[in-house]
Amino acid sequence: MVLFRRSLGDILRSRRTELGLTLREVSGSARVSLGYISEIERGQKEASSELLASLCDALEVPLSDVLRDVADAVALEEAALVAAAPTPIIARRPDEVVASAA
Amino acid sequence: MVLFRRSLGDILRSRRTELGLTLREVSGSARVSLGYISEIERGQKEASSELLASLCDALEVPLSDVLRDVADAVALEEAALVAAAPTPIIARRPDEVVASAA
């Protein structure tokens, strides 16, 4: 299952490290506890919409940009899941089924 | 403040009505209470990542598509907020400030 909070955490951490900010600095400007931000970045806690807005402000990035980046990351995960799924027998060519049965 | 859950609720409701599904039908297939889905659609409750994944399954739409639609809606809201914001005095031309003071 592709989970929103995991990709969101990755994107938020990337943005923070791009800016060269520490967890402590973001915690101060977003007024959110350091431990909570760390859990969000690791995809372990859900961020409320208000908290997400505060984090985007602190990271000087529009929420829409963050969501687009998350959508792109989720799309890659979805594609990887489809590629990893076993091919249903009904989709195989009949000669393949015969060959493997022989 | 632009809130993720409000745009998300709008997008999820649009998708459900596009498919001609009732709240009761989505509630059954996503195994989420009808009242909870209704609150999510109205932007009153946050959806956990697991619940969001279930809703996307029930609505037969990839999470990445939902997030892209939410990002687009959020971008429009952000643009409207910028347009509605008062022009800071520092950004005005000096003659405008003089004119309004005269």
N, CA and C atoms of all chains as a GROMACS GRO file, in nm:
protein
  612
    1MET      N    1   0.085  -0.120   0.000
    1MET     CA    2   0.000   0.000   0.000
    1MET      C    3   0.089   0.126   0.000
    2VAL      N    4   0.060   0.217  -0.091
    2VAL     CA    5   0.138   0.340  -0.098
    2VAL      C    6   0.082   0.440   0.003
    3LEU      N    7   0.166   0.482   0.097
    3LEU     CA    8   0.119   0.571   0.204
    3LEU      C    9   0.165   0.716   0.182
    4PHE      N   10   0.067   0.805   0.184
    4PHE     CA   11   0.093   0.948   0.165
    4PHE      C   12   0.200   1.000   0.261
    5ARG      N   13   0.188   0.963   0.390
    5ARG     CA   14   0.277   1.026   0.490
    5ARG      C   15   0.425   0.990   0.467
    6ARG      N   16   0.449   0.871   0.407
    6ARG     CA   17   0.590   0.832   0.384
    6ARG      C   18   0.652   0.921   0.278
    7SER      N   19   0.584   0.938   0.164
    7SER     CA   20   0.639   1.024   0.058
    7SER      C   21   0.644   1.169   0.106
    8LEU      N   22   0.542   1.210   0.179
    8LEU     CA   23   0.542   1.348   0.231
    8LEU      C   24   0.665   1.371   0.320
    9GLY      N   25   0.692   1.276   0.409
    9GLY     CA   26   0.808   1.288   0.498
    9GLY      C   27   0.938   1.301   0.419
   10ASP      N   28   0.953   1.218   0.316
   10ASP     CA   29   1.074   1.225   0.232
   10ASP      C   30   1.090   1.362   0.167
   11ILE      N   31   0.979   1.412   0.112
   11ILE     CA   32   0.985   1.540   0.041
   11ILE      C   33   1.016   1.654   0.139
   12LEU      N   34   0.956   1.651   0.256
   12LEU     CA   35   0.981   1.757   0.355
   12LEU      C   36   1.126   1.754   0.403
   13ARG      N   37   1.178   1.633   0.424
   13ARG     CA   38   1.318   1.625   0.467
   13ARG      C   39   1.412   1.674   0.356
   14SER      N   40   1.384   1.634   0.230
   14SER     CA   41   1.469   1.681   0.119
   14SER      C   42   1.473   1.833   0.115
   15ARG      N   43   1.355   1.893   0.129
   15ARG     CA   44   1.348   2.039   0.122
   15ARG      C   45   1.430   2.103   0.236
   16ARG      N   46   1.416   2.047   0.355
   16ARG     CA   47   1.488   2.102   0.470
   16ARG      C   48   1.640   2.092   0.449
   17THR      N   49   1.687   1.976   0.402
   17THR     CA   50   1.832   1.959   0.386
   17THR      C   51   1.882   2.044   0.268
   18GLU      N   52   1.799   2.060   0.164
   18GLU     CA   53   1.835   2.150   0.053
   18GLU      C   54   1.864   2.291   0.104
   19LEU      N   55   1.781   2.334   0.201
   19LEU     CA   56   1.797   2.469   0.257
   19LEU      C   57   1.908   2.473   0.361
   20GLY      N   58   1.962   2.358   0.395
   20GLY     CA   59   2.068   2.353   0.496
   20GLY      C   60   2.016   2.383   0.636
   21LEU      N   61   1.888   2.355   0.661
   21LEU     CA   62   1.831   2.382   0.793
   21LEU      C   63   1.835   2.257   0.880
   22THR      N   64   1.850   2.279   1.009
   22THR     CA   65   1.843   2.167   1.105
   22THR      C   66   1.698   2.147   1.147
   23LEU      N   67   1.672   2.030   1.205
   23LEU     CA   68   1.539   2.005   1.262
   23LEU      C   69   1.506   2.111   1.365
   24ARG      N   70   1.607   2.150   1.445
   24ARG     CA   71   1.585   2.248   1.551
   24ARG      C   72   1.541   2.383   1.493
   25GLU      N   73   1.605   2.423   1.382
   25GLU     CA   74   1.568   2.552   1.321
   25GLU      C   75   1.424   2.549   1.268
   26VAL      N   76   1.389   2.440   1.201
   26VAL     CA   77   1.252   2.430   1.147
   26VAL      C   78   1.152   2.423   1.262
   27SER      N   79   1.190   2.350   1.365
   27SER     CA   80   1.104   2.338   1.483
   27SER      C   81   1.075   2.476   1.542
   28GLY      N   82   1.178   2.561   1.548
   28GLY     CA   83   1.161   2.696   1.602
   28GLY      C   84   1.071   2.781   1.516
   29SER      N   85   1.095   2.781   1.384
   29SER     CA   86   1.016   2.871   1.300
   29SER      C   87   0.875   2.818   1.275
   30ALA      N   88   0.857   2.686   1.274
   30ALA     CA   89   0.723   2.632   1.253
   30ALA      C   90   0.646   2.616   1.384
   31ARG      N   91   0.716   2.637   1.496
   31ARG     CA   92   0.654   2.621   1.628
   31ARG      C   93   0.593   2.482   1.647
   32VAL      N   94   0.671   2.383   1.608
   32VAL     CA   95   0.631   2.243   1.625
   32VAL      C   96   0.747   2.174   1.695
   33SER      N   97   0.719   2.077   1.781
   33SER     CA   98   0.828   2.014   1.854
   33SER      C   99   0.921   1.940   1.759
   34LEU      N  100   1.048   1.941   1.793
   34LEU     CA  101   1.151   1.878   1.710
   34LEU      C  102   1.120   1.729   1.688
   35GLY      N  103   1.080   1.661   1.795
   35GLY     CA  104   1.051   1.518   1.784
   35GLY      C  105   0.937   1.490   1.688
   36TYR      N  106   0.837   1.576   1.690
   36TYR     CA  107   0.720   1.557   1.604
   36TYR      C  108   0.761   1.573   1.457
   37ILE      N  109   0.839   1.679   1.428
   37ILE     CA  110   0.884   1.700   1.290
   37ILE      C  111   0.967   1.581   1.244
   38SER      N  112   1.051   1.531   1.333
   38SER     CA  113   1.136   1.417   1.298
   38SER      C  114   1.048   1.295   1.264
   39GLU      N  115   0.943   1.272   1.342
   39GLU     CA  116   0.853   1.159   1.314
   39GLU      C  117   0.779   1.178   1.182
   40ILE      N  118   0.742   1.302   1.153
   40ILE     CA  119   0.674   1.329   1.025
   40ILE      C  120   0.770   1.301   0.910
   41GLU      N  121   0.895   1.348   0.923
   41GLU     CA  122   0.993   1.326   0.815
   41GLU      C  123   1.019   1.176   0.793
   42ARG      N  124   1.008   1.097   0.900
   42ARG     CA  125   1.031   0.953   0.885
   42ARG      C  126   0.903   0.878   0.846
   43GLY      N  127   0.794   0.954   0.822
   43GLY     CA  128   0.669   0.892   0.779
   43GLY      C  129   0.601   0.814   0.889
   44GLN      N  130   0.632   0.846   1.015
   44GLN     CA  131   0.574   0.771   1.127
   44GLN      C  132   0.451   0.839   1.186
   45LYS      N  133   0.438   0.968   1.163
   45LYS     CA  134   0.320   1.041   1.213
   45LYS      C  135   0.254   1.115   1.098
   46GLU      N  136   0.122   1.126   1.107
   46GLU     CA  137   0.049   1.207   1.010
   46GLU      C  138   0.064   1.354   1.051
   47ALA      N  139   0.079   1.441   0.954
   47ALA     CA  140   0.080   1.585   0.984
   47ALA      C  141  -0.060   1.640   0.962
   48SER      N  142  -0.113   1.714   1.059
   48SER     CA  143  -0.243   1.778   1.036
   48SER      C  144  -0.224   1.884   0.927
   49SER      N  145  -0.334   1.926   0.867
   49SER     CA  146  -0.326   2.026   0.758
   49SER      C  147  -0.267   2.157   0.809
   50GLU      N  148  -0.299   2.195   0.933
   50GLU     CA  149  -0.244   2.319   0.989
   50GLU      C  150  -0.092   2.307   1.007
   51LEU      N  151  -0.049   2.191   1.056
   51LEU     CA  152   0.094   2.169   1.077
   51LEU      C  153   0.168   2.166   0.944
   52LEU      N  154   0.106   2.103   0.845
   52LEU     CA  155   0.167   2.097   0.712
   52LEU      C  156   0.185   2.238   0.655
   53ALA      N  157   0.084   2.322   0.676
   53ALA     CA  158   0.094   2.461   0.628
   53ALA      C  159   0.208   2.534   0.700
   54SER      N  160   0.220   2.513   0.831
   54SER     CA  161   0.328   2.577   0.908
   54SER      C  162   0.465   2.530   0.860
   55LEU      N  163   0.476   2.400   0.835
   55LEU     CA  164   0.605   2.346   0.788
   55LEU      C  165   0.640   2.404   0.652
   56CYS      N  166   0.542   2.415   0.564
   56CYS     CA  167   0.569   2.472   0.431
   56CYS      C  168   0.615   2.617   0.444
   57ASP      N  169   0.552   2.693   0.534
   57ASP     CA  170   0.596   2.831   0.559
   57ASP      C  171   0.741   2.831   0.605
   58ALA      N  172   0.772   2.746   0.703
   58ALA     CA  173   0.907   2.741   0.760
   58ALA      C  174   1.009   2.700   0.653
   59LEU      N  175   0.965   2.618   0.559
   59LEU     CA  176   1.056   2.569   0.454
   59LEU      C  177   1.048   2.656   0.328
   60GLU      N  178   0.972   2.764   0.338
   60GLU     CA  179   0.960   2.862   0.229
   60GLU      C  180   0.925   2.796   0.096
   61VAL      N  181   0.827   2.709   0.099
   61VAL     CA  182   0.784   2.639  -0.022
   61VAL      C  183   0.632   2.638  -0.022
   62PRO      N  184   0.568   2.666  -0.138
   62PRO     CA  185   0.422   2.658  -0.140
   62PRO      C  186   0.376   2.514  -0.117
   63LEU      N  187   0.265   2.498  -0.047
   63LEU     CA  188   0.208   2.365  -0.024
   63LEU      C  189   0.183   2.294  -0.158
   64SER      N  190   0.142   2.369  -0.259
   64SER     CA  191   0.113   2.306  -0.389
   64SER      C  192   0.238   2.241  -0.448
   65ASP      N  193   0.355   2.304  -0.429
   65ASP     CA  194   0.480   2.245  -0.479
   65ASP      C  195   0.511   2.114  -0.406
   66VAL      N  196   0.493   2.117  -0.273
   66VAL     CA  197   0.518   1.996  -0.194
   66VAL      C  198   0.425   1.884  -0.242
   67LEU      N  199   0.298   1.917  -0.261
   67LEU     CA  200   0.201   1.814  -0.302
   67LEU      C  201   0.233   1.758  -0.440
   68ARG      N  202   0.282   1.844  -0.530
   68ARG     CA  203   0.321   1.794  -0.664
   68ARG      C  204   0.438   1.698  -0.653
   69ASP      N  205   0.535   1.735  -0.570
   69ASP     CA  206   0.650   1.645  -0.551
   69ASP      C  207   0.607   1.512  -0.489
   70VAL      N  208   0.515   1.520  -0.392
   70VAL     CA  209   0.465   1.397  -0.330
   70VAL      C  210   0.390   1.314  -0.435
   71ALA      N  211   0.308   1.380  -0.517
   71ALA     CA  212   0.233   1.307  -0.621
   71ALA      C  213   0.330   1.234  -0.715
   72ASP      N  214   0.439   1.301  -0.753
   72ASP     CA  215   0.538   1.238  -0.842
   72ASP      C  216   0.601   1.116  -0.776
   73ALA      N  217   0.638   1.131  -0.648
   73ALA     CA  218   0.700   1.020  -0.576
   73ALA      C  219   0.602   0.904  -0.561
   74VAL      N  220   0.477   0.935  -0.532
   74VAL     CA  221   0.374   0.832  -0.517
   74VAL      C  222   0.351   0.761  -0.651
   75ALA      N  223   0.352   0.836  -0.761
   75ALA     CA  224   0.332   0.776  -0.893
   75ALA      C  225   0.444   0.676  -0.923
   76LEU      N  226   0.568   0.708  -0.886
   76LEU     CA  227   0.680   0.615  -0.906
   76LEU      C  228   0.659   0.489  -0.823
   77GLU      N  229   0.614   0.506  -0.699
   77GLU     CA  230   0.588   0.389  -0.612
   77GLU      C  231   0.477   0.304  -0.670
   78GLU      N  232   0.372   0.368  -0.720
   78GLU     CA  233   0.260   0.294  -0.779
   78GLU      C  234   0.307   0.213  -0.900
   79ALA      N  235   0.391   0.275  -0.983
   79ALA     CA  236   0.442   0.206  -1.102
   79ALA      C  237   0.528   0.087  -1.061
   80ALA      N  238   0.609   0.105  -0.957
   80ALA     CA  239   0.694  -0.005  -0.910
   80ALA      C  240   0.609  -0.120  -0.857
   81LEU      N  241   0.499  -0.088  -0.790
   81LEU     CA  242   0.409  -0.192  -0.737
   81LEU      C  243   0.346  -0.271  -0.852
   82VAL      N  244   0.303  -0.200  -0.957
   82VAL     CA  245   0.242  -0.267  -1.073
   82VAL      C  246   0.346  -0.358  -1.138
   83ALA      N  247   0.470  -0.308  -1.153
   83ALA     CA  248   0.575  -0.386  -1.218
   83ALA      C  249   0.610  -0.511  -1.137
   84ALA      N  250   0.598  -0.500  -1.004
   84ALA     CA  251   0.637  -0.612  -0.916
   84ALA      C  252   0.524  -0.715  -0.901
   85ALA      N  253   0.402  -0.676  -0.940
   85ALA     CA  254   0.288  -0.768  -0.922
   85ALA      C  255   0.301  -0.886  -1.016
   86PRO      N  256   0.264  -1.009  -0.970
   86PRO     CA  257   0.271  -1.124  -1.059
   86PRO      C  258   0.171  -1.109  -1.174
   87THR      N  259   0.213  -1.157  -1.294
   87THR     CA  260   0.124  -1.148  -1.410
   87THR      C  261   0.007  -1.244  -1.389
   88PRO      N  262  -0.116  -1.195  -1.398
   88PRO     CA  263  -0.229  -1.287  -1.382
   88PRO      C  264  -0.229  -1.390  -1.496
   89ILE      N  265  -0.262  -1.516  -1.465
   89ILE     CA  266  -0.260  -1.624  -1.565
   89ILE      C  267  -0.347  -1.590  -1.685
   90ILE      N  268  -0.459  -1.524  -1.659
   90ILE     CA  269  -0.553  -1.493  -1.766
   90ILE      C  270  -0.490  -1.400  -1.870
   91ALA      N  271  -0.383  -1.327  -1.831
   91ALA     CA  272  -0.322  -1.233  -1.923
   91ALA      C  273  -0.208  -1.299  -2.003
   92ARG      N  274  -0.172  -1.424  -1.968
   92ARG     CA  275  -0.064  -1.490  -2.042
   92ARG      C  276  -0.114  -1.542  -2.176
   93ARG      N  277  -0.021  -1.558  -2.270
   93ARG     CA  278  -0.059  -1.616  -2.400
   93ARG      C  279  -0.081  -1.766  -2.379
   94PRO      N  280  -0.179  -1.826  -2.449
   94PRO     CA  281  -0.208  -1.968  -2.429
   94PRO      C  282  -0.084  -2.057  -2.446
   95ASP      N  283   0.005  -2.025  -2.545
   95ASP     CA  284   0.121  -2.112  -2.569
   95ASP      C  285   0.218  -2.109  -2.450
   96GLU      N  286   0.219  -1.996  -2.376
   96GLU     CA  287   0.306  -1.989  -2.258
   96GLU      C  288   0.259  -2.087  -2.151
   97VAL      N  289   0.127  -2.092  -2.134
   97VAL     CA  290   0.071  -2.181  -2.033
   97VAL      C  291   0.101  -2.326  -2.070
   98VAL      N  292   0.085  -2.359  -2.202
   98VAL     CA  293   0.114  -2.495  -2.250
   98VAL      C  294   0.261  -2.529  -2.228
   99ALA      N  295   0.348  -2.430  -2.263
   99ALA     CA  296   0.493  -2.454  -2.252
   99ALA      C  297   0.532  -2.484  -2.107
  100SER      N  298   0.474  -2.407  -2.013
  100SER     CA  299   0.515  -2.427  -1.874
  100SER      C  300   0.455  -2.557  -1.818
  101ALA      N  301   0.345  -2.602  -1.878
  101ALA     CA  302   0.283  -2.726  -1.830
  101ALA      C  303   0.357  -2.848  -1.884
  102ALA      N  304   0.430  -2.829  -1.996
  102ALA     CA  305   0.495  -2.944  -2.062
  102ALA      C  306   0.619  -2.992  -1.987
  103MET      N  307  -0.499   3.072   0.547
  103MET     CA  308  -0.415   2.951   0.542
  103MET      C  309  -0.482   2.846   0.451
  104VAL      N  310  -0.404   2.795   0.356
  104VAL     CA  311  -0.459   2.693   0.265
  104VAL      C  312  -0.445   2.556   0.333
  105LEU      N  313  -0.559   2.488   0.351
  105LEU     CA  314  -0.557   2.361   0.423
  105LEU      C  315  -0.572   2.242   0.328
  106PHE      N  316  -0.480   2.151   0.338
  106PHE     CA  317  -0.479   2.030   0.255
  106PHE      C  318  -0.612   1.956   0.260
  107ARG      N  319  -0.665   1.936   0.383
  107ARG     CA  320  -0.784   1.850   0.397
  107ARG      C  321  -0.906   1.907   0.325
  108ARG      N  322  -0.912   2.041   0.313
  108ARG     CA  323  -1.029   2.100   0.244
  108ARG      C  324  -1.026   2.067   0.096
  109SER      N  325  -0.911   2.089   0.032
  109SER     CA  326  -0.901   2.058  -0.112
  109SER      C  327  -0.914   1.907  -0.134
  110LEU      N  328  -0.854   1.829  -0.046
  110LEU     CA  329  -0.864   1.684  -0.058
  110LEU      C  330  -1.011   1.640  -0.054
  111GLY      N  331  -1.086   1.695   0.040
  111GLY     CA  332  -1.228   1.660   0.053
  111GLY      C  333  -1.304   1.692  -0.074
  112ASP      N  334  -1.277   1.811  -0.130
  112ASP     CA  335  -1.345   1.850  -0.255
  112ASP      C  336  -1.314   1.752  -0.368
  113ILE      N  337  -1.186   1.716  -0.380
  113ILE     CA  338  -1.145   1.627  -0.490
  113ILE      C  339  -1.207   1.488  -0.472
  114LEU      N  340  -1.208   1.439  -0.348
  114LEU     CA  341  -1.265   1.306  -0.324
  114LEU      C  342  -1.415   1.305  -0.352
  115ARG      N  343  -1.484   1.412  -0.312
  115ARG     CA  344  -1.628   1.418  -0.338
  115ARG      C  345  -1.655   1.426  -0.490
  116SER      N  346  -1.575   1.508  -0.561
  116SER     CA  347  -1.593   1.518  -0.707
  116SER      C  348  -1.579   1.382  -0.772
  117ARG      N  349  -1.477   1.309  -0.730
  117ARG     CA  350  -1.452   1.178  -0.790
  117ARG      C  351  -1.571   1.083  -0.763
  118ARG      N  352  -1.620   1.086  -0.638
  118ARG     CA  353  -1.731   0.997  -0.601
  118ARG      C  354  -1.855   1.031  -0.684
  119THR      N  355  -1.886   1.159  -0.699
  119THR     CA  356  -2.007   1.196  -0.773
  119THR      C  357  -1.990   1.169  -0.923
  120GLU      N  358  -1.866   1.187  -0.973
  120GLU     CA  359  -1.837   1.152  -1.114
  120GLU      C  360  -1.873   1.006  -1.141
  121LEU      N  361  -1.840   0.920  -1.043
  121LEU     CA  362  -1.866   0.777  -1.059
  121LEU      C  363  -2.012   0.743  -1.029
  122GLY      N  364  -2.088   0.841  -0.982
  122GLY     CA  365  -2.229   0.816  -0.948
  122GLY      C  366  -2.244   0.728  -0.826
  123LEU      N  367  -2.146   0.732  -0.736
  123LEU     CA  368  -2.153   0.649  -0.615
  123LEU      C  369  -2.210   0.729  -0.498
  124THR      N  370  -2.281   0.660  -0.411
  124THR     CA  371  -2.332   0.724  -0.289
  124THR      C  372  -2.226   0.711  -0.179
  125LEU      N  373  -2.240   0.792  -0.075
  125LEU     CA  374  -2.151   0.780   0.042
  125LEU      C  375  -2.161   0.638   0.098
  126ARG      N  376  -2.282   0.583   0.098
  126ARG     CA  377  -2.303   0.449   0.154
  126ARG      C  378  -2.224   0.344   0.075
  127GLU      N  379  -2.222   0.357  -0.058
  127GLU     CA  380  -2.150   0.260  -0.141
  127GLU      C  381  -1.999   0.268  -0.116
  128VAL      N  382  -1.946   0.391  -0.110
  128VAL     CA  383  -1.802   0.407  -0.085
  128VAL      C  384  -1.768   0.359   0.056
  129SER      N  385  -1.857   0.388   0.149
  129SER     CA  386  -1.837   0.344   0.287
  129SER      C  387  -1.825   0.192   0.293
  130GLY      N  388  -1.909   0.123   0.216
  130GLY     CA  389  -1.906  -0.023   0.215
  130GLY      C  390  -1.777  -0.077   0.155
  131SER      N  391  -1.738  -0.023   0.039
  131SER     CA  392  -1.620  -0.081  -0.027
  131SER      C  393  -1.490  -0.037   0.040
  132ALA      N  394  -1.487   0.083   0.098
  132ALA     CA  395  -1.363   0.128   0.165
  132ALA      C  396  -1.360   0.084   0.312
  133ARG      N  397  -1.470   0.027   0.360
  133ARG     CA  398  -1.479  -0.016   0.500
  133ARG      C  399  -1.448   0.097   0.598
  134VAL      N  400  -1.511   0.210   0.570
  134VAL     CA  401  -1.496   0.328   0.655
  134VAL      C  402  -1.639   0.375   0.684
  135SER      N  403  -1.662   0.426   0.805
  135SER     CA  404  -1.799   0.466   0.837
  135SER      C  405  -1.844   0.581   0.747
  136LEU      N  406  -1.972   0.578   0.716
  136LEU     CA  407  -2.032   0.679   0.627
  136LEU      C  408  -2.010   0.820   0.683
  137GLY      N  409  -2.028   0.835   0.813
  137GLY     CA  410  -2.014   0.967   0.874
  137GLY      C  411  -1.872   1.021   0.863
  138TYR      N  412  -1.776   0.931   0.875
  138TYR     CA  413  -1.635   0.972   0.867
  138TYR      C  414  -1.601   1.018   0.725
  139ILE      N  415  -1.646   0.941   0.625
  139ILE     CA  416  -1.620   0.981   0.486
  139ILE      C  417  -1.684   1.116   0.458
  140SER      N  418  -1.804   1.134   0.509
  140SER     CA  419  -1.874   1.260   0.488
  140SER      C  420  -1.795   1.377   0.549
  141GLU      N  421  -1.739   1.356   0.668
  141GLU     CA  422  -1.659   1.462   0.732
  141GLU      C  423  -1.531   1.489   0.654
  142ILE      N  424  -1.471   1.384   0.599
  142ILE     CA  425  -1.350   1.402   0.518
  142ILE      C  426  -1.384   1.483   0.392
  143GLU      N  427  -1.495   1.448   0.328
  143GLU     CA  428  -1.534   1.520   0.206
  143GLU      C  429  -1.562   1.667   0.235
  144ARG      N  430  -1.610   1.695   0.356
  144ARG     CA  431  -1.638   1.836   0.390
  144ARG      C  432  -1.515   1.906   0.447
  145GLY      N  433  -1.401   1.837   0.450
  145GLY     CA  434  -1.277   1.898   0.499
  145GLY      C  435  -1.275   1.918   0.649
  146GLN      N  436  -1.358   1.842   0.720
  146GLN     CA  437  -1.366   1.862   0.865
  146GLN      C  438  -1.279   1.765   0.943
  147LYS      N  439  -1.243   1.654   0.881
  147LYS     CA  440  -1.155   1.556   0.946
  147LYS      C  441  -1.036   1.528   0.856
  148GLU      N  442  -0.922   1.501   0.920
  148GLU     CA  443  -0.805   1.456   0.844
  148GLU      C  444  -0.822   1.308   0.812
  149ALA      N  445  -0.780   1.268   0.694
  149ALA     CA  446  -0.781   1.124   0.660
  149ALA      C  447  -0.642   1.070   0.687
  150SER      N  448  -0.632   0.957   0.758
  150SER     CA  449  -0.500   0.895   0.774
  150SER      C  450  -0.455   0.843   0.637
  151SER      N  451  -0.326   0.816   0.624
  151SER     CA  452  -0.273   0.768   0.495
  151SER      C  453  -0.336   0.635   0.455
  152GLU      N  454  -0.362   0.549   0.554
  152GLU     CA  455  -0.425   0.418   0.524
  152GLU      C  456  -0.567   0.438   0.472
  153LEU      N  457  -0.640   0.528   0.538
  153LEU     CA  458  -0.777   0.556   0.497
  153LEU      C  459  -0.780   0.619   0.358
  154LEU      N  460  -0.687   0.709   0.334
  154LEU     CA  461  -0.680   0.773   0.202
  154LEU      C  462  -0.655   0.668   0.094
  155ALA      N  463  -0.567   0.572   0.122
  155ALA     CA  464  -0.539   0.465   0.026
  155ALA      C  465  -0.666   0.382   0.001
  156SER      N  466  -0.741   0.350   0.108
  156SER     CA  467  -0.865   0.273   0.093
  156SER      C  468  -0.968   0.349   0.010
  157LEU      N  469  -0.978   0.478   0.037
  157LEU     CA  470  -1.075   0.560  -0.038
  157LEU      C  471  -1.039   0.564  -0.186
  158CYS      N  472  -0.909   0.578  -0.215
  158CYS     CA  473  -0.866   0.581  -0.356
  158CYS      C  474  -0.898   0.448  -0.424
  159ASP      N  475  -0.876   0.338  -0.352
  159ASP     CA  476  -0.913   0.206  -0.407
  159ASP      C  477  -1.062   0.202  -0.438
  160ALA      N  478  -1.142   0.245  -0.340
  160ALA     CA  479  -1.288   0.240  -0.356
  160ALA      C  480  -1.332   0.330  -0.471
  161LEU      N  481  -1.259   0.438  -0.494
  161LEU     CA  482  -1.295   0.534  -0.600
  161LEU      C  483  -1.222   0.502  -0.731
  162GLU      N  484  -1.148   0.392  -0.730
  162GLU     CA  485  -1.077   0.344  -0.850
  162GLU      C  486  -0.993   0.453  -0.914
  163VAL      N  487  -0.915   0.521  -0.832
  163VAL     CA  488  -0.828   0.628  -0.881
  163VAL      C  489  -0.694   0.615  -0.809
  164PRO      N  490  -0.583   0.628  -0.883
  164PRO     CA  491  -0.453   0.621  -0.813
  164PRO      C  492  -0.437   0.740  -0.718
  165LEU      N  493  -0.374   0.714  -0.604
  165LEU     CA  494  -0.348   0.822  -0.507
  165LEU      C  495  -0.272   0.937  -0.573
  166SER      N  496  -0.180   0.904  -0.664
  166SER     CA  497  -0.102   1.010  -0.730
  166SER      C  498  -0.192   1.105  -0.809
  167ASP      N  499  -0.297   1.053  -0.873
  167ASP     CA  500  -0.390   1.139  -0.947
  167ASP      C  501  -0.465   1.232  -0.852
  168VAL      N  502  -0.509   1.176  -0.739
  168VAL     CA  503  -0.581   1.257  -0.640
  168VAL      C  504  -0.489   1.369  -0.589
  169LEU      N  505  -0.364   1.333  -0.560
  169LEU     CA  506  -0.271   1.434  -0.506
  169LEU      C  507  -0.241   1.543  -0.609
  170ARG      N  508  -0.232   1.505  -0.736
  170ARG     CA  509  -0.209   1.607  -0.841
  170ARG      C  510  -0.327   1.702  -0.850
  171ASP      N  511  -0.449   1.646  -0.842
  171ASP     CA  512  -0.568   1.732  -0.846
  171ASP      C  513  -0.572   1.824  -0.724
  172VAL      N  514  -0.534   1.771  -0.609
  172VAL     CA  515  -0.531   1.852  -0.488
  172VAL      C  516  -0.425   1.962  -0.503
  173ALA      N  517  -0.308   1.927  -0.557
  173ALA     CA  518  -0.201   2.026  -0.576
  173ALA      C  519  -0.250   2.139  -0.667
  174ASP      N  520  -0.322   2.104  -0.774
  174ASP     CA  521  -0.374   2.207  -0.865
  174ASP      C  522  -0.474   2.299  -0.794
  175ALA      N  523  -0.563   2.239  -0.714
  175ALA     CA  524  -0.664   2.318  -0.642
  175ALA      C  525  -0.595   2.408  -0.539
  176VAL      N  526  -0.495   2.354  -0.472
  176VAL     CA  527  -0.421   2.433  -0.371
  176VAL      C  528  -0.347   2.549  -0.438
  177ALA      N  529  -0.289   2.523  -0.556
  177ALA     CA  530  -0.217   2.628  -0.629
  177ALA      C  531  -0.312   2.744  -0.665
  178LEU      N  532  -0.434   2.710  -0.704
  178LEU     CA  533  -0.533   2.815  -0.735
  178LEU      C  534  -0.566   2.896  -0.610
  179GLU      N  535  -0.582   2.827  -0.497
  179GLU     CA  536  -0.611   2.896  -0.371
  179GLU      C  537  -0.495   2.987  -0.330
  180GLU      N  538  -0.373   2.936  -0.348
  180GLU     CA  539  -0.254   3.016  -0.314
  180GLU      C  540  -0.249   3.143  -0.400
  181ALA      N  541  -0.279   3.127  -0.530
  181ALA     CA  542  -0.275   3.242  -0.620
  181ALA      C  543  -0.382   3.344  -0.581
  182ALA      N  544  -0.498   3.295  -0.541
  182ALA     CA  545  -0.606   3.385  -0.500
  182ALA      C  546  -0.568   3.461  -0.373
  183LEU      N  547  -0.499   3.394  -0.282
  183LEU     CA  548  -0.455   3.459  -0.158
  183LEU      C  549  -0.354   3.570  -0.188
  184VAL      N  550  -0.261   3.541  -0.281
  184VAL     CA  551  -0.160   3.642  -0.318
  184VAL      C  552  -0.229   3.762  -0.382
  185ALA      N  553  -0.325   3.735  -0.469
  185ALA     CA  554  -0.395   3.843  -0.538
  185ALA      C  555  -0.475   3.929  -0.441
  186ALA      N  556  -0.526   3.866  -0.335
  186ALA     CA  557  -0.611   3.938  -0.239
  186ALA      C  558  -0.530   4.012  -0.133
  187ALA      N  559  -0.401   3.980  -0.122
  187ALA     CA  560  -0.318   4.040  -0.017
  187ALA      C  561  -0.295   4.188  -0.048
  188PRO      N  562  -0.296   4.275   0.055
  188PRO     CA  563  -0.269   4.417   0.031
  188PRO      C  564  -0.125   4.435  -0.016
  189THR      N  565  -0.103   4.532  -0.106
  189THR     CA  566   0.032   4.559  -0.154
  189THR      C  567   0.114   4.618  -0.041
  190PRO      N  568   0.229   4.561  -0.008
  190PRO     CA  569   0.310   4.621   0.099
  190PRO      C  570   0.359   4.759   0.058
  191ILE      N  571   0.363   4.852   0.153
  191ILE     CA  572   0.405   4.990   0.123
  191ILE      C  573   0.544   4.993   0.060
  192ILE      N  574   0.632   4.904   0.106
  192ILE     CA  575   0.769   4.903   0.057
  192ILE      C  576   0.775   4.871  -0.092
  193ALA      N  577   0.671   4.807  -0.145
  193ALA     CA  578   0.671   4.769  -0.285
  193ALA      C  579   0.609   4.877  -0.374
  194ARG      N  580   0.551   4.981  -0.310
  194ARG     CA  581   0.490   5.088  -0.391
  194ARG      C  582   0.596   5.182  -0.446
  195ARG      N  583   0.561   5.251  -0.554
  195ARG     CA  584   0.652   5.352  -0.608
  195ARG      C  585   0.650   5.473  -0.514
  196PRO      N  586   0.764   5.539  -0.496
  196PRO     CA  587   0.772   5.652  -0.404
  196PRO      C  588   0.667   5.758  -0.433
  197ASP      N  589   0.637   5.787  -0.562
  197ASP     CA  590   0.541   5.893  -0.594
  197ASP      C  591   0.399   5.856  -0.550
  198GLU      N  592   0.373   5.724  -0.545
  198GLU     CA  593   0.239   5.681  -0.497
  198GLU      C  594   0.223   5.716  -0.350
  199VAL      N  595   0.331   5.690  -0.273
  199VAL     CA  596   0.325   5.719  -0.129
  199VAL      C  597   0.306   5.869  -0.107
  200VAL      N  598   0.381   5.951  -0.186
  200VAL     CA  599   0.370   6.096  -0.175
  200VAL      C  600   0.227   6.140  -0.212
  201ALA      N  601   0.176   6.080  -0.322
  201ALA     CA  602   0.042   6.119  -0.369
  201ALA      C  603  -0.065   6.091  -0.263
  202SER      N  604  -0.054   5.976  -0.198
  202SER     CA  605  -0.158   5.942  -0.101
  202SER      C  606  -0.142   6.023   0.027
  203ALA      N  607  -0.020   6.074   0.051
  203ALA     CA  608   0.004   6.154   0.171
  203ALA      C  609  -0.043   6.298   0.148
  204ALA      N  610  -0.052   6.339   0.020
  204ALA     CA  611  -0.084   6.478  -0.011
  204ALA      C  612  -0.233   6.511   0.010
   0.00000   0.00000   0.00000
